[in-house]
Amino acid sequence: MTPSFVAAIGLVFVFEGLLPFLAPRFWRRMIQQIMIQNDKAVRVFGLMSMLTGVGILYILR
């Protein structure tokens, strides 16, 4: 694996851990709201998140 890829994975872990660390109650409520959504809504959110990430990477490169 390239160092850039490993660094990117590390940043994902840092950003994923920020919200539960800083605001655990809010994070729990958010997870509960996600749990009641249907699969299609969660997939659309995931797709939009991925496309946003790809767009950011495209702009940076």
N, CA, C and O atoms as a Tinker XYZ file with bonds, in Angstrom:
   244  protein
     1  N      0.838000   -1.188000    0.000000    73     2
     2  CA     0.000000    0.000000    0.000000    64     1     3
     3  C      0.882000    1.252000    0.000000    63     2     4     5
     4  O      1.946000    1.284000    0.619000    81     3
     5  N      0.429000    2.240000   -0.684000    73     3     6
     6  CA     1.202000    3.477000   -0.744000    64     5     7
     7  C      1.012000    4.278000    0.541000    63     6     8     9
     8  O     -0.022000    4.162000    1.200000    81     7
     9  N      1.993000    5.080000    0.894000    73     7    10
    10  CA     1.862000    5.906000    2.107000    64     9    11
    11  C      0.660000    6.851000    2.057000    63    10    12    13
    12  O      0.043000    7.118000    3.088000    81    11
    13  N      0.322000    7.356000    0.872000    73    11    14
    14  CA    -0.834000    8.258000    0.758000    64    13    15
    15  C     -2.127000    7.538000    1.087000    63    14    16    17
    16  O     -3.006000    8.101000    1.738000    81    15
    17  N     -2.248000    6.295000    0.640000    73    15    18
    18  CA    -3.456000    5.522000    0.917000    64    17    19
    19  C     -3.593000    5.231000    2.414000    63    18    20    21
    20  O     -4.679000    5.341000    2.982000    81    19
    21  N     -2.495000    4.867000    3.030000    73    19    22
    22  CA    -2.502000    4.587000    4.467000    64    21    23
    23  C     -2.842000    5.865000    5.243000    63    22    24    25
    24  O     -3.591000    5.818000    6.219000    81    23
    25  N     -2.298000    6.991000    4.814000    73    23    26
    26  CA    -2.613000    8.267000    5.456000    64    25    27
    27  C     -4.094000    8.601000    5.303000    63    26    28    29
    28  O     -4.721000    9.101000    6.237000    81    27
    29  N     -4.644000    8.326000    4.134000    73    27    30
    30  CA    -6.074000    8.585000    3.906000    64    29    31
    31  C     -6.939000    7.725000    4.820000    63    30    32    33
    32  O     -7.924000    8.209000    5.377000    81    31
    33  N     -6.580000    6.459000    4.978000    73    31    34
    34  CA    -7.328000    5.571000    5.878000    64    33    35
    35  C     -7.232000    6.094000    7.315000    63    34    36    37
    36  O     -8.221000    6.091000    8.047000    81    35
    37  N     -6.058000    6.535000    7.708000    73    35    38
    38  CA    -5.882000    7.106000    9.040000    64    37    39
    39  C     -6.761000    8.320000    9.258000    63    38    40    41
    40  O     -7.358000    8.474000   10.323000    81    39
    41  N     -6.845000    9.188000    8.253000    73    39    42
    42  CA    -7.710000   10.369000    8.361000    64    41    43
    43  C     -9.177000    9.987000    8.463000    63    42    44    45
    44  O     -9.934000   10.637000    9.182000    81    43
    45  N     -9.588000    8.948000    7.759000    73    43    46
    46  CA   -10.973000    8.473000    7.866000    64    45    47
    47  C    -11.272000    8.096000    9.316000    63    46    48    49
    48  O    -12.314000    8.468000    9.857000    81    47
    49  N    -10.365000    7.365000    9.936000    73    47    50
    50  CA   -10.577000    6.972000   11.338000    64    49    51
    51  C    -10.637000    8.191000   12.255000    63    50    52    53
    52  O    -11.458000    8.238000   13.171000    81    51
    53  N     -9.784000    9.167000   12.016000    73    51    54
    54  CA    -9.796000   10.384000   12.843000    64    53    55
    55  C    -11.130000   11.098000   12.706000    63    54    56    57
    56  O    -11.754000   11.443000   13.710000    81    55
    57  N    -11.578000   11.324000   11.468000    73    55    58
    58  CA   -12.828000   12.050000   11.261000    64    57    59
    59  C    -14.039000   11.263000   11.743000    63    58    60    61
    60  O    -14.988000   11.844000   12.269000    81    59
    61  N    -14.015000    9.957000   11.568000    73    59    62
    62  CA   -15.126000    9.129000   12.048000    64    61    63
    63  C    -15.216000    9.145000   13.568000    63    62    64    65
    64  O    -16.305000    9.007000   14.126000    81    63
    65  N    -14.099000    9.308000   14.232000    73    63    66
    66  CA   -14.092000    9.297000   15.687000    64    65    67
    67  C    -14.381000   10.643000   16.331000    63    66    68    69
    68  O    -14.655000   10.702000   17.530000    81    67
    69  N    -14.325000   11.721000   15.566000    73    67    70
    70  CA   -14.532000   13.048000   16.143000    64    69    71
    71  C    -15.918000   13.230000   16.761000    63    70    72    73
    72  O    -16.034000   13.654000   17.911000    81    71
    73  N    -16.949000   12.917000   16.017000    73    71    74
    74  CA   -18.299000   13.167000   16.515000    64    73    75
    75  C    -18.636000   12.331000   17.748000    63    74    76    77
    76  O    -19.148000   12.888000   18.719000    81    75
    77  N    -18.374000   11.019000   17.759000    73    75    78
    78  CA   -18.659000   10.276000   18.989000    64    77    79
    79  C    -17.841000   10.766000   20.189000    63    78    80    81
    80  O    -18.306000   10.685000   21.326000    81    79
    81  N    -16.637000   11.269000   19.946000    73    79    82
    82  CA   -15.804000   11.765000   21.037000    64    81    83
    83  C    -16.318000   13.107000   21.561000    63    82    84    85
    84  O    -16.406000   13.311000   22.772000    81    83
    85  N    -16.658000   14.025000   20.645000    73    83    86
    86  CA   -17.050000   15.377000   21.047000    64    85    87
    87  C    -18.509000   15.498000   21.470000    63    86    88    89
    88  O    -18.831000   16.297000   22.350000    81    87
    89  N    -19.392000   14.720000   20.859000    73    87    90
    90  CA   -20.828000   14.842000   21.140000    64    89    91
    91  C    -21.489000   13.464000   21.119000    63    90    92    93
    92  O    -22.221000   13.147000   20.181000    81    91
    93  N    -21.242000   12.646000   22.134000    73    91    94
    94  CA   -21.770000   11.276000   22.110000    64    93    95
    95  C    -23.303000   11.183000   22.102000    63    94    96    97
    96  O    -23.861000   10.300000   21.450000    81    95
    97  N    -23.984000   12.078000   22.816000    73    95    98
    98  CA   -25.456000   12.034000   22.802000    64    97    99
    99  C    -26.015000   12.329000   21.421000    63    98   100   101
   100  O    -26.906000   11.634000   20.933000    81    99
   101  N    -25.472000   13.381000   20.794000    73    99   102
   102  CA   -25.912000   13.735000   19.449000    64   101   103
   103  C    -25.633000   12.584000   18.478000    63   102   104   105
   104  O    -26.468000   12.263000   17.633000    81   103
   105  N    -24.453000   11.964000   18.604000    73   103   106
   106  CA   -24.072000   10.853000   17.737000    64   105   107
   107  C    -25.052000    9.691000   17.883000    63   106   108   109
   108  O    -25.464000    9.094000   16.888000    81   107
   109  N    -25.428000    9.367000   19.137000    73   107   110
   110  CA   -26.397000    8.285000   19.363000    64   109   111
   111  C    -27.745000    8.596000   18.734000    63   110   112   113
   112  O    -28.355000    7.732000   18.105000    81   111
   113  N    -28.219000    9.849000   18.905000    73   111   114
   114  CA   -29.503000   10.233000   18.288000    64   113   115
   115  C    -29.432000   10.139000   16.774000    63   114   116   117
   116  O    -30.382000    9.701000   16.125000    81   115
   117  N    -28.306000   10.550000   16.216000    73   115   118
   118  CA   -28.139000   10.482000   14.765000    64   117   119
   119  C    -28.171000    9.033000   14.291000    63   118   120   121
   120  O    -28.810000    8.729000   13.284000    81   119
   121  N    -27.492000    8.136000   15.003000    73   119   122
   122  CA   -27.493000    6.722000   14.635000    64   121   123
   123  C    -28.903000    6.147000   14.750000    63   122   124   125
   124  O    -29.312000    5.349000   13.907000    81   123
   125  N    -29.650000    6.542000   15.782000    73   123   126
   126  CA   -31.031000    6.069000   15.926000    64   125   127
   127  C    -31.893000    6.527000   14.752000    63   126   128   129
   128  O    -32.734000    5.768000   14.270000    81   127
   129  N    -31.692000    7.753000   14.290000    73   127   130
   130  CA   -32.445000    8.259000   13.140000    64   129   131
   131  C    -32.084000    7.485000   11.875000    63   130   132   133
   132  O    -32.954000    7.200000   11.052000    81   131
   133  N    -30.836000    7.151000   11.720000    73   131   134
   134  CA   -30.407000    6.368000   10.558000    64   133   135
   135  C    -31.044000    4.987000   10.591000    63   134   136   137
   136  O    -31.440000    4.456000    9.554000    81   135
   137  N    -31.144000    4.399000   11.800000    73   135   138
   138  CA   -31.695000    3.051000   11.939000    64   137   139
   139  C    -33.156000    2.965000   11.494000    63   138   140   141
   140  O    -33.598000    1.905000   11.049000    81   139
   141  N    -33.910000    4.054000   11.606000    73   139   142
   142  CA   -35.325000    4.000000   11.226000    64   141   143
   143  C    -35.549000    4.320000    9.744000    63   142   144   145
   144  O    -36.662000    4.179000    9.238000    81   143
   145  N    -34.493000    4.747000    9.056000    73   143   146
   146  CA   -34.616000    5.033000    7.623000    64   145   147
   147  C    -34.671000    3.724000    6.838000    63   146   148   149
   148  O    -34.131000    2.704000    7.266000    81   147
   149  N    -35.327000    3.775000    5.691000    73   147   150
   150  CA   -35.345000    2.574000    4.863000    64   149   151
   151  C    -34.011000    2.430000    4.121000    63   150   152   153
   152  O    -33.222000    3.372000    4.053000    81   151
   153  N    -33.777000    1.253000    3.576000    73   151   154
   154  CA   -32.497000    0.965000    2.928000    64   153   155
   155  C    -32.203000    1.907000    1.768000    63   154   156   157
   156  O    -31.054000    2.292000    1.555000    81   155
   157  N    -33.229000    2.276000    1.023000    73   155   158
   158  CA   -33.020000    3.148000   -0.136000    64   157   159
   159  C    -32.480000    4.513000    0.304000    63   158   160   161
   160  O    -31.566000    5.047000   -0.324000    81   159
   161  N    -33.028000    5.071000    1.360000    73   159   162
   162  CA   -32.567000    6.376000    1.839000    64   161   163
   163  C    -31.122000    6.310000    2.313000    63   162   164   165
   164  O    -30.340000    7.225000    2.056000    81   163
   165  N    -30.768000    5.236000    3.002000    73   163   166
   166  CA   -29.397000    5.078000    3.480000    64   165   167
   167  C    -28.447000    4.908000    2.291000    63   166   168   169
   168  O    -27.344000    5.454000    2.295000    81   167
   169  N    -28.871000    4.156000    1.277000    73   167   170
   170  CA   -28.029000    3.974000    0.080000    64   169   171
   171  C    -27.829000    5.288000   -0.660000    63   170   172   173
   172  O    -26.725000    5.575000   -1.122000    81   171
   173  N    -28.886000    6.090000   -0.779000    73   171   174
   174  CA   -28.761000    7.382000   -1.459000    64   173   175
   175  C    -27.792000    8.274000   -0.698000    63   174   176   177
   176  O    -26.961000    8.946000   -1.309000    81   175
   177  N    -27.888000    8.289000    0.632000    73   175   178
   178  CA   -26.949000    9.069000    1.438000    64   177   179
   179  C    -25.519000    8.584000    1.223000    63   178   180   181
   180  O    -24.604000    9.392000    1.066000    81   179
   181  N    -25.325000    7.276000    1.215000    73   179   182
   182  CA   -23.997000    6.711000    0.982000    64   181   183
   183  C    -23.461000    7.073000   -0.383000    63   182   184   185
   184  O    -22.286000    7.413000   -0.525000    81   183
   185  N    -24.323000    7.001000   -1.400000    73   183   186
   186  CA   -23.908000    7.365000   -2.756000    64   185   187
   187  C    -23.512000    8.832000   -2.825000    63   186   188   189
   188  O    -22.489000    9.172000   -3.418000    81   187
   189  N    -24.308000    9.695000   -2.229000    73   187   190
   190  CA   -23.984000   11.120000   -2.251000    64   189   191
   191  C    -22.673000   11.396000   -1.514000    63   190   192   193
   192  O    -21.882000   12.239000   -1.938000    81   191
   193  N    -22.450000   10.694000   -0.428000    73   191   194
   194  CA   -21.207000   10.852000    0.318000    64   193   195
   195  C    -20.015000   10.421000   -0.526000    63   194   196   197
   196  O    -18.995000   11.110000   -0.561000    81   195
   197  N    -20.139000    9.287000   -1.202000    73   195   198
   198  CA   -19.048000    8.814000   -2.055000    64   197   199
   199  C    -18.787000    9.772000   -3.210000    63   198   200   201
   200  O    -17.634000   10.068000   -3.521000    81   199
   201  N    -19.846000   10.256000   -3.846000    73   199   202
   202  CA   -19.672000   11.181000   -4.967000    64   201   203
   203  C    -19.030000   12.492000   -4.523000    63   202   204   205
   204  O    -18.221000   13.071000   -5.248000    81   203
   205  N    -19.391000   12.950000   -3.343000    73   203   206
   206  CA   -18.766000   14.154000   -2.800000    64   205   207
   207  C    -17.280000   13.920000   -2.585000    63   206   208   209
   208  O    -16.457000   14.770000   -2.927000    81   207
   209  N    -16.935000   12.773000   -2.020000    73   207   210
   210  CA   -15.520000   12.437000   -1.809000    64   209   211
   211  C    -14.753000   12.355000   -3.112000    63   210   212   213
   212  O    -13.640000   12.869000   -3.218000    81   211
   213  N    -15.346000   11.711000   -4.103000    73   211   214
   214  CA   -14.692000   11.611000   -5.417000    64   213   215
   215  C    -14.519000   13.012000   -6.024000    63   214   216   217
   216  O    -13.480000   13.315000   -6.611000    81   215
   217  N    -15.526000   13.846000   -5.881000    73   215   218
   218  CA   -15.428000   15.220000   -6.396000    64   217   219
   219  C    -14.308000   16.002000   -5.729000    63   218   220   221
   220  O    -13.568000   16.722000   -6.399000    81   219
   221  N    -14.180000   15.867000   -4.430000    73   219   222
   222  CA   -13.104000   16.545000   -3.707000    64   221   223
   223  C    -11.750000   16.024000   -4.176000    63   222   224   225
   224  O    -10.831000   16.807000   -4.413000    81   223
   225  N    -11.626000   14.715000   -4.310000    73   223   226
   226  CA   -10.356000   14.162000   -4.795000    64   225   227
   227  C    -10.041000   14.620000   -6.201000    63   226   228   229
   228  O     -8.883000   14.893000   -6.518000    81   227
   229  N    -11.048000   14.709000   -7.047000    73   227   230
   230  CA   -10.843000   15.169000   -8.430000    64   229   231
   231  C    -10.330000   16.616000   -8.434000    63   230   232   233
   232  O     -9.415000   16.961000   -9.182000    81   231
   233  N    -10.930000   17.437000   -7.598000    73   231   234
   234  CA   -10.514000   18.847000   -7.535000    64   233   235
   235  C     -9.090000   18.958000   -7.024000    63   234   236   237
   236  O     -8.318000   19.781000   -7.516000    81   235
   237  N     -8.731000   18.138000   -6.041000    73   235   238
   238  CA    -7.382000   18.213000   -5.470000    64   237   239
   239  C     -6.310000   17.687000   -6.407000    63   238   240   241
   240  O     -5.162000   18.123000   -6.327000    81   239
   241  N     -6.645000   16.784000   -7.274000    73   239   242
   242  CA    -5.652000   16.213000   -8.193000    64   241   243
   243  C     -5.636000   17.041000   -9.412000    63   242   244
   244  O     -4.876000   16.759000  -10.339000    81   243
